[in-house]
Amino acid sequence: MFKNNKTSLAIFAALSGFALTGCGGGGGIDSAPVVTTPVSSSPTWTAAVFEPSNDLKNFCETPRTGNDPFNNNNPYPDQAGSALYEKLWLRSWSDETYLWYDEIADNDPESFTTVADYFAQLKTEQLTDSGAKKR
C-alpha cells in the first residue's frame, strides 16, 4: 500500500514505537479487534518469503490482558504466541509499509536475542545521493 509513497517513512517512524509496545500491531483508535489464527503452530523464517502481516499480528510472547484504553476500552486482541511471531510480524509489516523495504537486509530473526534488537536492524543502511543516512 505505501511502497511508493514518501510519507510511508513518517508513518513507519510514528508507528514503530507503537508496534513495539502493542505486540504484533493492532488496530487504530476506532478499529475493532481482529481475531487471527496462527499461520502454523510454529512459524518459520524463509529468506525472501513474507507472510502477510495480518496473519502474524496479535500473537505475543507476553499477551496483554484487560482492556485497551486507546480502542474504546475493548479487550486487547493479543493471543499467546512467541517472540518469533513478533519478529516475523515486524519483518512482514516493514516489507509492506517501509519506503525502502527493498533495502532491508532479510536476516534470520532467530539469530537476534530480543524483538527490540531485531526491530532495530529493520531499516536501510543505504545513503541518499548527498551521502546522508536514509531514516
N, CA, C and O atoms as CSV, one atom per row, in Angstrom:
chain,resi,resn,atom,element,x,y,z
A,1,MET,N,N,0.810,-1.190,0.000
A,1,MET,CA,C,0.000,0.000,0.000
A,1,MET,C,C,0.855,1.256,0.000
A,1,MET,O,O,0.541,2.197,-0.729
A,2,PHE,N,N,1.935,1.310,0.798
A,2,PHE,CA,C,2.747,2.507,0.916
A,2,PHE,C,C,4.095,2.383,0.209
A,2,PHE,O,O,4.927,3.278,0.357
A,3,LYS,N,N,4.349,1.326,-0.548
A,3,LYS,CA,C,5.680,1.065,-1.069
A,3,LYS,C,C,6.244,2.218,-1.888
A,3,LYS,O,O,7.459,2.417,-1.887
A,4,ASN,N,N,5.420,2.976,-2.578
A,4,ASN,CA,C,5.919,4.066,-3.395
A,4,ASN,C,C,5.518,5.431,-2.857
A,4,ASN,O,O,5.559,6.416,-3.594
A,5,ASN,N,N,5.144,5.507,-1.631
A,5,ASN,CA,C,4.653,6.738,-1.043
A,5,ASN,C,C,5.695,7.265,-0.065
A,5,ASN,O,O,6.052,6.572,0.887
A,6,LYS,N,N,6.185,8.473,-0.286
A,6,LYS,CA,C,7.233,9.034,0.568
A,6,LYS,C,C,6.773,9.253,1.996
A,6,LYS,O,O,7.601,9.351,2.901
A,7,THR,N,N,5.486,9.331,2.211
A,7,THR,CA,C,5.006,9.510,3.580
A,7,THR,C,C,5.118,8.231,4.400
A,7,THR,O,O,4.945,8.257,5.618
A,8,SER,N,N,5.406,7.122,3.744
A,8,SER,CA,C,5.479,5.862,4.497
A,8,SER,C,C,6.599,5.887,5.520
A,8,SER,O,O,6.486,5.251,6.568
A,9,LEU,N,N,7.673,6.605,5.244
A,9,LEU,CA,C,8.753,6.693,6.230
A,9,LEU,C,C,8.259,7.363,7.499
A,9,LEU,O,O,8.541,6.898,8.604
A,10,ALA,N,N,7.530,8.444,7.346
A,10,ALA,CA,C,6.999,9.130,8.517
A,10,ALA,C,C,6.018,8.234,9.262
A,10,ALA,O,O,6.030,8.177,10.492
A,11,ILE,N,N,5.174,7.539,8.519
A,11,ILE,CA,C,4.213,6.632,9.147
A,11,ILE,C,C,4.946,5.508,9.852
A,11,ILE,O,O,4.601,5.153,10.979
A,12,PHE,N,N,5.962,4.941,9.198
A,12,PHE,CA,C,6.750,3.856,9.785
A,12,PHE,C,C,7.392,4.321,11.089
A,12,PHE,O,O,7.344,3.608,12.091
A,13,ALA,N,N,7.988,5.502,11.082
A,13,ALA,CA,C,8.641,6.016,12.282
A,13,ALA,C,C,7.628,6.263,13.392
A,13,ALA,O,O,7.882,5.940,14.553
A,14,ALA,N,N,6.484,6.832,13.038
A,14,ALA,CA,C,5.471,7.132,14.049
A,14,ALA,C,C,4.883,5.869,14.658
A,14,ALA,O,O,4.633,5.819,15.862
A,15,LEU,N,N,4.665,4.868,13.851
A,15,LEU,CA,C,4.038,3.651,14.333
A,15,LEU,C,C,5.022,2.664,14.945
A,15,LEU,O,O,4.613,1.759,15.672
A,16,SER,N,N,6.313,2.823,14.665
A,16,SER,CA,C,7.282,1.837,15.134
A,16,SER,C,C,7.315,1.733,16.652
A,16,SER,O,O,7.401,0.629,17.190
A,17,GLY,N,N,7.249,2.846,17.344
A,17,GLY,CA,C,7.210,2.785,18.803
A,17,GLY,C,C,5.937,2.126,19.280
A,17,GLY,O,O,5.968,1.355,20.239
A,18,PHE,N,N,4.810,2.410,18.632
A,18,PHE,CA,C,3.544,1.780,18.977
A,18,PHE,C,C,3.608,0.281,18.736
A,18,PHE,O,O,3.079,-0.502,19.524
A,19,ALA,N,N,4.257,-0.119,17.648
A,19,ALA,CA,C,4.336,-1.538,17.303
A,19,ALA,C,C,5.057,-2.328,18.382
A,19,ALA,O,O,4.678,-3.462,18.676
A,20,LEU,N,N,6.076,-1.753,18.967
A,20,LEU,CA,C,6.817,-2.477,19.978
A,20,LEU,C,C,6.088,-2.498,21.321
A,20,LEU,O,O,6.279,-3.418,22.116
A,21,THR,N,N,5.265,-1.502,21.571
A,21,THR,CA,C,4.539,-1.506,22.835
A,21,THR,C,C,3.266,-2.325,22.754
A,21,THR,O,O,2.796,-2.832,23.773
A,22,GLY,N,N,2.705,-2.465,21.576
A,22,GLY,CA,C,1.491,-3.244,21.377
A,22,GLY,C,C,1.815,-4.454,20.533
A,22,GLY,O,O,1.744,-4.383,19.307
A,23,CYS,N,N,2.156,-5.524,21.136
A,23,CYS,CA,C,2.624,-6.721,20.455
A,23,CYS,C,C,1.901,-6.988,19.149
A,23,CYS,O,O,0.670,-7.009,19.112
A,24,GLY,N,N,2.647,-7.193,18.084
A,24,GLY,CA,C,2.081,-7.611,16.817
A,24,GLY,C,C,1.202,-6.594,16.149
A,24,GLY,O,O,0.438,-6.941,15.248
A,25,GLY,N,N,1.283,-5.370,16.552
A,25,GLY,CA,C,0.468,-4.351,15.927
A,25,GLY,C,C,-0.887,-4.281,16.556
A,25,GLY,O,O,-1.056,-4.572,17.741
A,26,GLY,N,N,-1.826,-3.907,15.787
A,26,GLY,CA,C,-3.173,-3.797,16.307
A,26,GLY,C,C,-3.889,-2.706,15.569
A,26,GLY,O,O,-3.326,-2.054,14.690
A,27,GLY,N,N,-5.115,-2.512,15.925
A,27,GLY,CA,C,-5.921,-1.537,15.231
A,27,GLY,C,C,-5.671,-0.136,15.718
A,27,GLY,O,O,-4.969,0.092,16.704
A,28,GLY,N,N,-6.248,0.780,15.018
A,28,GLY,CA,C,-6.193,2.161,15.435
A,28,GLY,C,C,-7.218,2.410,16.510
A,28,GLY,O,O,-7.810,1.477,17.054
A,29,ILE,N,N,-7.422,3.657,16.808
A,29,ILE,CA,C,-8.316,4.015,17.896
A,29,ILE,C,C,-9.745,3.538,17.632
A,29,ILE,O,O,-10.425,3.098,18.560
A,30,ASP,N,N,-10.206,3.616,16.398
A,30,ASP,CA,C,-11.592,3.276,16.114
A,30,ASP,C,C,-11.789,1.891,15.511
A,30,ASP,O,O,-12.906,1.562,15.111
A,31,SER,N,N,-10.758,1.077,15.432
A,31,SER,CA,C,-10.941,-0.214,14.781
A,31,SER,C,C,-11.254,-1.298,15.793
A,31,SER,O,O,-10.815,-1.251,16.943
A,32,ALA,N,N,-12.012,-2.261,15.344
A,32,ALA,CA,C,-12.377,-3.390,16.200
A,32,ALA,C,C,-11.220,-4.370,16.257
A,32,ALA,O,O,-10.433,-4.437,15.313
A,33,PRO,N,N,-11.091,-5.126,17.324
A,33,PRO,CA,C,-10.035,-6.120,17.406
A,33,PRO,C,C,-10.173,-7.137,16.278
A,33,PRO,O,O,-11.277,-7.507,15.879
A,34,VAL,N,N,-9.035,-7.573,15.784
A,34,VAL,CA,C,-9.015,-8.559,14.721
A,34,VAL,C,C,-8.604,-9.887,15.329
A,34,VAL,O,O,-7.555,-9.983,15.965
A,35,VAL,N,N,-9.414,-10.897,15.140
A,35,VAL,CA,C,-9.075,-12.219,15.631
A,35,VAL,C,C,-8.417,-12.966,14.478
A,35,VAL,O,O,-8.998,-13.127,13.405
A,36,THR,N,N,-7.207,-13.412,14.723
A,36,THR,CA,C,-6.476,-14.117,13.683
A,36,THR,C,C,-6.113,-15.504,14.167
A,36,THR,O,O,-6.150,-15.789,15.364
A,37,THR,N,N,-5.768,-16.347,13.242
A,37,THR,CA,C,-5.363,-17.706,13.555
A,37,THR,C,C,-3.907,-17.862,13.158
A,37,THR,O,O,-3.520,-17.402,12.084
A,38,PRO,N,N,-3.088,-18.493,13.985
A,38,PRO,CA,C,-1.686,-18.654,13.625
A,38,PRO,C,C,-1.531,-19.310,12.265
A,38,PRO,O,O,-2.296,-20.203,11.897
A,39,VAL,N,N,-0.516,-18.848,11.515
A,39,VAL,CA,C,-0.215,-19.433,10.216
A,39,VAL,C,C,0.150,-20.897,10.408
A,39,VAL,O,O,-0.262,-21.750,9.621
A,40,SER,N,N,0.899,-21.184,11.420
A,40,SER,CA,C,1.248,-22.554,11.777
A,40,SER,C,C,1.490,-22.582,13.278
A,40,SER,O,O,1.597,-21.532,13.912
A,41,SER,N,N,1.577,-23.772,13.845
A,41,SER,CA,C,1.811,-23.847,15.276
A,41,SER,C,C,3.217,-23.377,15.625
A,41,SER,O,O,3.477,-22.990,16.764
A,42,SER,N,N,4.105,-23.407,14.674
A,42,SER,CA,C,5.467,-22.953,14.880
A,42,SER,C,C,5.916,-22.208,13.625
A,42,SER,O,O,6.326,-22.831,12.647
A,43,PRO,N,N,5.839,-20.869,13.649
A,43,PRO,CA,C,6.188,-20.122,12.439
A,43,PRO,C,C,7.663,-20.305,12.096
A,43,PRO,O,O,8.493,-20.575,12.964
A,44,THR,N,N,7.961,-20.153,10.832
A,44,THR,CA,C,9.345,-20.285,10.385
A,44,THR,C,C,9.722,-19.122,9.484
A,44,THR,O,O,8.872,-18.507,8.839
A,45,TRP,N,N,11.016,-18.835,9.455
A,45,TRP,CA,C,11.555,-17.806,8.578
A,45,TRP,C,C,12.104,-18.476,7.338
A,45,TRP,O,O,12.836,-19.462,7.425
A,46,THR,N,N,11.750,-17.944,6.192
A,46,THR,CA,C,12.325,-18.366,4.921
A,46,THR,C,C,12.751,-17.105,4.202
A,46,THR,O,O,11.945,-16.195,4.010
A,47,ALA,N,N,14.012,-17.041,3.802
A,47,ALA,CA,C,14.528,-15.852,3.126
A,47,ALA,C,C,13.653,-15.490,1.933
A,47,ALA,O,O,13.277,-16.349,1.135
A,48,ALA,N,N,13.338,-14.208,1.826
A,48,ALA,CA,C,12.595,-13.621,0.709
A,48,ALA,C,C,11.138,-14.078,0.616
A,48,ALA,O,O,10.479,-13.807,-0.389
A,49,VAL,N,N,10.621,-14.762,1.635
A,49,VAL,CA,C,9.214,-15.153,1.677
A,49,VAL,C,C,8.583,-14.414,2.848
A,49,VAL,O,O,8.989,-14.588,3.997
A,50,PHE,N,N,7.586,-13.589,2.548
A,50,PHE,CA,C,6.959,-12.753,3.561
A,50,PHE,C,C,5.492,-13.129,3.713
A,50,PHE,O,O,4.699,-12.959,2.787
A,51,GLU,N,N,5.138,-13.641,4.885
A,51,GLU,CA,C,3.732,-13.908,5.189
A,51,GLU,C,C,3.022,-12.557,5.279
A,51,GLU,O,O,3.655,-11.565,5.642
A,52,PRO,N,N,1.749,-12.491,4.967
A,52,PRO,CA,C,1.021,-11.237,5.183
A,52,PRO,C,C,1.062,-10.880,6.677
A,52,PRO,O,O,0.840,-11.738,7.532
A,53,SER,N,N,1.342,-9.628,6.975
A,53,SER,CA,C,1.459,-9.216,8.380
A,53,SER,C,C,0.175,-9.492,9.162
A,53,SER,O,O,0.238,-9.780,10.357
A,54,ASN,N,N,-0.976,-9.410,8.518
A,54,ASN,CA,C,-2.241,-9.682,9.210
A,54,ASN,C,C,-2.338,-11.119,9.710
A,54,ASN,O,O,-3.056,-11.393,10.672
A,55,ASP,N,N,-1.619,-12.041,9.064
A,55,ASP,CA,C,-1.632,-13.439,9.508
A,55,ASP,C,C,-0.779,-13.653,10.752
A,55,ASP,O,O,-0.893,-14.684,11.414
A,56,LEU,N,N,0.074,-12.684,11.073
A,56,LEU,CA,C,1.014,-12.829,12.182
A,56,LEU,C,C,0.712,-11.905,13.351
A,56,LEU,O,O,1.229,-12.113,14.449
A,57,LYS,N,N,-0.109,-10.896,13.138
A,57,LYS,CA,C,-0.298,-9.895,14.180
A,57,LYS,C,C,-1.085,-10.429,15.364
A,57,LYS,O,O,-1.877,-11.364,15.247
A,58,ASN,N,N,-0.845,-9.814,16.487
A,58,ASN,CA,C,-1.518,-10.093,17.753
A,58,ASN,C,C,-1.074,-11.380,18.438
A,58,ASN,O,O,-1.632,-11.736,19.476
A,59,PHE,N,N,-0.089,-12.087,17.893
A,59,PHE,CA,C,0.449,-13.272,18.554
A,59,PHE,C,C,1.684,-12.845,19.331
A,59,PHE,O,O,2.720,-12.533,18.744
A,60,CYS,N,N,1.571,-12.833,20.652
A,60,CYS,CA,C,2.557,-12.208,21.519
A,60,CYS,C,C,3.228,-13.208,22.442
A,60,CYS,O,O,2.618,-14.167,22.913
A,61,GLU,N,N,4.488,-12.953,22.680
A,61,GLU,CA,C,5.207,-13.757,23.662
A,61,GLU,C,C,4.584,-13.562,25.046
A,61,GLU,O,O,4.444,-14.513,25.814
A,62,THR,N,N,4.212,-12.313,25.353
A,62,THR,CA,C,3.561,-11.991,26.620
A,62,THR,C,C,2.286,-11.208,26.299
A,62,THR,O,O,2.308,-9.978,26.257
A,63,PRO,N,N,1.182,-11.913,26.075
A,63,PRO,CA,C,-0.061,-11.216,25.730
A,63,PRO,C,C,-0.524,-10.273,26.845
A,63,PRO,O,O,-0.419,-10.588,28.030
A,64,ARG,N,N,-1.033,-9.123,26.439
A,64,ARG,CA,C,-1.618,-8.196,27.400
A,64,ARG,C,C,-3.001,-8.692,27.777
A,64,ARG,O,O,-3.660,-9.382,26.999
A,65,THR,N,N,-3.434,-8.338,28.973
A,65,THR,CA,C,-4.780,-8.679,29.413
A,65,THR,C,C,-5.507,-7.385,29.756
A,65,THR,O,O,-4.889,-6.328,29.878
A,66,GLY,N,N,-6.789,-7.476,29.906
A,66,GLY,CA,C,-7.561,-6.291,30.251
A,66,GLY,C,C,-8.078,-5.605,29.010
A,66,GLY,O,O,-8.207,-6.211,27.946
A,67,ASN,N,N,-8.374,-4.315,29.169
A,67,ASN,CA,C,-8.967,-3.537,28.090
A,67,ASN,C,C,-8.024,-2.439,27.620
A,67,ASN,O,O,-7.253,-1.877,28.399
A,68,ASP,N,N,-8.106,-2.151,26.328
A,68,ASP,CA,C,-7.260,-1.165,25.678
A,68,ASP,C,C,-7.906,0.220,25.779
A,68,ASP,O,O,-8.925,0.465,25.133
A,69,PRO,N,N,-7.336,1.127,26.574
A,69,PRO,CA,C,-7.947,2.451,26.732
A,69,PRO,C,C,-7.916,3.277,25.445
A,69,PRO,O,O,-8.636,4.269,25.331
A,70,PHE,N,N,-7.083,2.875,24.472
A,70,PHE,CA,C,-6.991,3.613,23.213
A,70,PHE,C,C,-7.876,3.008,22.128
A,70,PHE,O,O,-7.876,3.487,20.994
A,71,ASN,N,N,-8.622,1.971,22.458
A,71,ASN,CA,C,-9.504,1.322,21.494
A,71,ASN,C,C,-10.888,1.133,22.124
A,71,ASN,O,O,-11.385,0.011,22.226
A,72,ASN,N,N,-11.494,2.227,22.538
A,72,ASN,CA,C,-12.845,2.217,23.121
A,72,ASN,C,C,-12.973,1.246,24.288
A,72,ASN,O,O,-14.050,0.713,24.555
A,73,ASN,N,N,-11.874,1.029,24.968
A,73,ASN,CA,C,-11.837,0.142,26.129
A,73,ASN,C,C,-12.228,-1.300,25.789
A,73,ASN,O,O,-12.694,-2.044,26.651
A,74,ASN,N,N,-12.032,-1.688,24.513
A,74,ASN,CA,C,-12.257,-3.076,24.098
A,74,ASN,C,C,-11.122,-3.941,24.625
A,74,ASN,O,O,-10.036,-3.429,24.897
A,75,PRO,N,N,-11.353,-5.242,24.774
A,75,PRO,CA,C,-10.274,-6.127,25.220
A,75,PRO,C,C,-9.110,-6.094,24.228
A,75,PRO,O,O,-9.312,-5.951,23.022
A,76,TYR,N,N,-7.889,-6.228,24.753
A,76,TYR,CA,C,-6.724,-6.333,23.883
A,76,TYR,C,C,-6.881,-7.565,22.994
A,76,TYR,O,O,-7.389,-8.588,23.452
A,77,PRO,N,N,-6.456,-7.487,21.733
A,77,PRO,CA,C,-6.606,-8.622,20.827
A,77,PRO,C,C,-5.482,-9.657,20.942
A,77,PRO,O,O,-5.456,-10.624,20.181
A,78,ASP,N,N,-4.563,-9.465,21.876
A,78,ASP,CA,C,-3.394,-10.335,21.985
A,78,ASP,C,C,-3.772,-11.791,22.214
A,78,ASP,O,O,-4.718,-12.113,22.932
A,79,GLN,N,N,-2.989,-12.661,21.571
A,79,GLN,CA,C,-3.126,-14.101,21.745
A,79,GLN,C,C,-1.748,-14.668,22.066
A,79,GLN,O,O,-0.728,-14.054,21.750
A,80,ALA,N,N,-1.722,-15.823,22.687
A,80,ALA,CA,C,-0.450,-16.461,23.011
A,80,ALA,C,C,0.307,-16.775,21.728
A,80,ALA,O,O,-0.233,-17.374,20.798
A,81,GLY,N,N,1.551,-16.364,21.699
A,81,GLY,CA,C,2.419,-16.603,20.554
A,81,GLY,C,C,3.838,-16.775,21.036
A,81,GLY,O,O,4.098,-17.523,21.979
A,82,SER,N,N,4.754,-16.084,20.389
A,82,SER,CA,C,6.165,-16.188,20.747
A,82,SER,C,C,6.900,-14.956,20.237
A,82,SER,O,O,6.359,-14.168,19.461
A,83,ALA,N,N,8.143,-14.804,20.685
A,83,ALA,CA,C,8.977,-13.713,20.181
A,83,ALA,C,C,9.177,-13.865,18.669
A,83,ALA,O,O,9.276,-12.867,17.955
A,84,LEU,N,N,9.238,-15.105,18.183
A,84,LEU,CA,C,9.402,-15.316,16.740
A,84,LEU,C,C,8.192,-14.779,15.978
A,84,LEU,O,O,8.363,-14.160,14.928
A,85,TYR,N,N,6.976,-14.999,16.477
A,85,TYR,CA,C,5.801,-14.403,15.838
A,85,TYR,C,C,5.956,-12.882,15.771
A,85,TYR,O,O,5.704,-12.280,14.727
A,86,GLU,N,N,6.364,-12.265,16.869
A,86,GLU,CA,C,6.514,-10.816,16.905
A,86,GLU,C,C,7.548,-10.349,15.883
A,86,GLU,O,O,7.320,-9.368,15.175
A,87,LYS,N,N,8.679,-11.041,15.803
A,87,LYS,CA,C,9.734,-10.674,14.853
A,87,LYS,C,C,9.263,-10.849,13.411
A,87,LYS,O,O,9.522,-9.998,12.560
A,88,LEU,N,N,8.572,-11.953,13.142
A,88,LEU,CA,C,8.085,-12.185,11.781
A,88,LEU,C,C,7.018,-11.172,11.397
A,88,LEU,O,O,6.935,-10.767,10.238
A,89,TRP,N,N,6.188,-10.755,12.375
A,89,TRP,CA,C,5.212,-9.704,12.083
A,89,TRP,C,C,5.936,-8.403,11.733
A,89,TRP,O,O,5.592,-7.747,10.750
A,90,LEU,N,N,6.926,-8.034,12.524
A,90,LEU,CA,C,7.689,-6.812,12.239
A,90,LEU,C,C,8.329,-6.874,10.855
A,90,LEU,O,O,8.329,-5.887,10.120
A,91,ARG,N,N,8.868,-8.028,10.509
A,91,ARG,CA,C,9.517,-8.217,9.209
A,91,ARG,C,C,8.510,-8.021,8.081
A,91,ARG,O,O,8.778,-7.279,7.135
A,92,SER,N,N,7.358,-8.676,8.171
A,92,SER,CA,C,6.345,-8.559,7.122
A,92,SER,C,C,5.758,-7.155,7.060
A,92,SER,O,O,5.556,-6.606,5.976
A,93,TRP,N,N,5.485,-6.574,8.229
A,93,TRP,CA,C,4.922,-5.228,8.274
A,93,TRP,C,C,5.899,-4.218,7.672
A,93,TRP,O,O,5.480,-3.300,6.966
A,94,SER,N,N,7.189,-4.376,7.942
A,94,SER,CA,C,8.199,-3.489,7.358
A,94,SER,C,C,8.242,-3.653,5.845
A,94,SER,O,O,8.367,-2.668,5.117
A,95,ASP,N,N,8.141,-4.883,5.372
A,95,ASP,CA,C,8.148,-5.128,3.933
A,95,ASP,C,C,6.928,-4.503,3.258
A,95,ASP,O,O,7.010,-4.055,2.115
A,96,GLU,N,N,5.813,-4.475,3.953
A,96,GLU,CA,C,4.581,-3.929,3.387
A,96,GLU,C,C,4.498,-2.402,3.469
A,96,GLU,O,O,3.807,-1.787,2.657
A,97,THR,N,N,5.183,-1.780,4.427
A,97,THR,CA,C,4.950,-0.350,4.665
A,97,THR,C,C,6.173,0.550,4.555
A,97,THR,O,O,6.019,1.749,4.322
A,98,TYR,N,N,7.368,0.023,4.714
A,98,TYR,CA,C,8.575,0.852,4.777
A,98,TYR,C,C,8.954,1.350,3.390
A,98,TYR,O,O,8.990,0.570,2.438
A,99,LEU,N,N,9.235,2.637,3.271
A,99,LEU,CA,C,9.566,3.243,1.983
A,99,LEU,C,C,10.704,2.502,1.291
A,99,LEU,O,O,10.638,2.258,0.086
A,100,TRP,N,N,11.728,2.147,2.023
A,100,TRP,CA,C,12.893,1.462,1.442
A,100,TRP,C,C,12.871,-0.028,1.789
A,100,TRP,O,O,13.900,-0.615,2.120
A,101,TYR,N,N,11.695,-0.620,1.709
A,101,TYR,CA,C,11.521,-2.029,2.081
A,101,TYR,C,C,12.483,-2.950,1.357
A,101,TYR,O,O,12.926,-3.952,1.918
A,102,ASP,N,N,12.811,-2.619,0.118
A,102,ASP,CA,C,13.683,-3.491,-0.673
A,102,ASP,C,C,15.158,-3.327,-0.323
A,102,ASP,O,O,16.005,-4.014,-0.895
A,103,GLU,N,N,15.476,-2.438,0.598
A,103,GLU,CA,C,16.858,-2.242,1.044
A,103,GLU,C,C,17.112,-2.819,2.437
A,103,GLU,O,O,18.221,-2.708,2.959
A,104,ILE,N,N,16.093,-3.433,3.039
A,104,ILE,CA,C,16.253,-4.044,4.359
A,104,ILE,C,C,16.918,-5.401,4.187
A,104,ILE,O,O,16.488,-6.208,3.362
A,105,ALA,N,N,17.966,-5.654,4.965
A,105,ALA,CA,C,18.599,-6.974,4.949
A,105,ALA,C,C,17.607,-7.983,5.527
A,105,ALA,O,O,17.017,-7.751,6.582
A,106,ASP,N,N,17.431,-9.095,4.832
A,106,ASP,CA,C,16.479,-10.119,5.270
A,106,ASP,C,C,17.197,-11.132,6.160
A,106,ASP,O,O,17.501,-12.249,5.741
A,107,ASN,N,N,17.458,-10.716,7.392
A,107,ASN,CA,C,18.186,-11.550,8.352
A,107,ASN,C,C,17.248,-12.504,9.085
A,107,ASN,O,O,16.080,-12.195,9.320
A,108,ASP,N,N,17.783,-13.662,9.437
A,108,ASP,CA,C,17.016,-14.652,10.191
A,108,ASP,C,C,16.674,-14.074,11.558
A,108,ASP,O,O,17.582,-13.787,12.337
A,109,PRO,N,N,15.399,-13.895,11.874
A,109,PRO,CA,C,15.016,-13.290,13.153
A,109,PRO,C,C,15.434,-14.115,14.363
A,109,PRO,O,O,15.593,-13.567,15.453
A,110,GLU,N,N,15.614,-15.407,14.194
A,110,GLU,CA,C,16.002,-16.239,15.334
A,110,GLU,C,C,17.439,-15.992,15.765
A,110,GLU,O,O,17.842,-16.424,16.845
A,111,SER,N,N,18.221,-15.302,14.936
A,111,SER,CA,C,19.608,-15.006,15.313
A,111,SER,C,C,19.717,-13.753,16.187
A,111,SER,O,O,20.817,-13.366,16.581
A,112,PHE,N,N,18.577,-13.117,16.490
A,112,PHE,CA,C,18.550,-11.940,17.347
A,112,PHE,C,C,17.946,-12.320,18.693
A,112,PHE,O,O,16.915,-12.990,18.756
A,113,THR,N,N,18.596,-11.887,19.763
A,113,THR,CA,C,18.177,-12.262,21.109
A,113,THR,C,C,16.816,-11.707,21.473
A,113,THR,O,O,15.989,-12.420,22.040
A,114,THR,N,N,16.570,-10.442,21.155
A,114,THR,CA,C,15.308,-9.813,21.555
A,114,THR,C,C,14.555,-9.275,20.341
A,114,THR,O,O,15.126,-9.080,19.267
A,115,VAL,N,N,13.273,-9.045,20.538
A,115,VAL,CA,C,12.452,-8.440,19.493
A,115,VAL,C,C,12.967,-7.034,19.189
A,115,VAL,O,O,13.014,-6.629,18.027
A,116,ALA,N,N,13.351,-6.294,20.218
A,116,ALA,CA,C,13.861,-4.929,20.024
A,116,ALA,C,C,15.148,-4.926,19.202
A,116,ALA,O,O,15.333,-4.058,18.350
A,117,ASP,N,N,16.035,-5.884,19.447
A,117,ASP,CA,C,17.267,-5.982,18.656
A,117,ASP,C,C,16.949,-6.265,17.197
A,117,ASP,O,O,17.558,-5.686,16.297
A,118,TYR,N,N,16.004,-7.145,16.970
A,118,TYR,CA,C,15.615,-7.467,15.595
A,118,TYR,C,C,14.991,-6.243,14.924
A,118,TYR,O,O,15.319,-5.921,13.782
A,119,PHE,N,N,14.096,-5.568,15.632
A,119,PHE,CA,C,13.435,-4.387,15.079
A,119,PHE,C,C,14.448,-3.297,14.722
A,119,PHE,O,O,14.309,-2.627,13.699
A,120,ALA,N,N,15.457,-3.125,15.560
A,120,ALA,CA,C,16.452,-2.058,15.339
A,120,ALA,C,C,17.178,-2.201,14.009
A,120,ALA,O,O,17.628,-1.201,13.451
A,121,GLN,N,N,17.303,-3.401,13.493
A,121,GLN,CA,C,18.041,-3.584,12.247
A,121,GLN,C,C,17.128,-3.595,11.018
A,121,GLN,O,O,17.618,-3.723,9.896
A,122,LEU,N,N,15.839,-3.466,11.201
A,122,LEU,CA,C,14.894,-3.457,10.077
A,122,LEU,C,C,14.808,-2.066,9.459
A,122,LEU,O,O,13.758,-1.425,9.479
A,123,LYS,N,N,15.905,-1.623,8.922
A,123,LYS,CA,C,15.968,-0.318,8.265
A,123,LYS,C,C,17.049,-0.375,7.201
A,123,LYS,O,O,17.900,-1.264,7.204
A,124,THR,N,N,17.001,0.564,6.315
A,124,THR,CA,C,18.014,0.618,5.273
A,124,THR,C,C,19.342,1.128,5.839
A,124,THR,O,O,19.367,1.927,6.775
A,125,GLU,N,N,20.410,0.665,5.269
A,125,GLU,CA,C,21.739,1.181,5.600
A,125,GLU,C,C,22.273,2.025,4.444
A,125,GLU,O,O,23.405,2.506,4.492
A,126,GLN,N,N,21.461,2.201,3.412
A,126,GLN,CA,C,21.856,2.964,2.232
A,126,GLN,C,C,21.883,4.461,2.553
A,126,GLN,O,O,21.268,4.925,3.513
A,127,LEU,N,N,22.611,5.191,1.725
A,127,LEU,CA,C,22.730,6.641,1.878
A,127,LEU,C,C,21.984,7.344,0.757
A,127,LEU,O,O,21.774,6.780,-0.317
A,128,THR,N,N,21.587,8.584,1.019
A,128,THR,CA,C,20.980,9.394,-0.029
A,128,THR,C,C,22.061,9.822,-1.005
A,128,THR,O,O,23.244,9.582,-0.764
A,129,ASP,N,N,21.672,10.450,-2.100
A,129,ASP,CA,C,22.641,10.926,-3.080
A,129,ASP,C,C,23.618,11.925,-2.480
A,129,ASP,O,O,24.749,12.048,-2.951
A,130,SER,N,N,23.193,12.639,-1.446
A,130,SER,CA,C,24.074,13.621,-0.811
A,130,SER,C,C,24.985,12.989,0.250
A,130,SER,O,O,25.823,13.671,0.839
A,131,GLY,N,N,24.814,11.674,0.488
A,131,GLY,CA,C,25.652,10.977,1.451
A,131,GLY,C,C,25.069,10.882,2.848
A,131,GLY,O,O,25.706,10.325,3.742
A,132,ALA,N,N,23.874,11.412,3.055
A,132,ALA,CA,C,23.235,11.333,4.376
A,132,ALA,C,C,22.572,9.966,4.533
A,132,ALA,O,O,22.209,9.318,3.552
A,133,LYS,N,N,22.423,9.546,5.786
A,133,LYS,CA,C,21.718,8.291,6.055
A,133,LYS,C,C,20.234,8.467,5.762
A,133,LYS,O,O,19.640,9.495,6.090
A,134,LYS,N,N,19.647,7.454,5.144
A,134,LYS,CA,C,18.191,7.439,4.993
A,134,LYS,C,C,17.638,7.062,6.354
A,134,LYS,O,O,18.232,6.242,7.054
A,135,ARG,N,N,16.528,7.638,6.738
A,135,ARG,CA,C,15.950,7.340,8.050
A,135,ARG,C,C,14.573,6.796,7.924
A,135,ARG,O,O,13.935,6.490,8.931
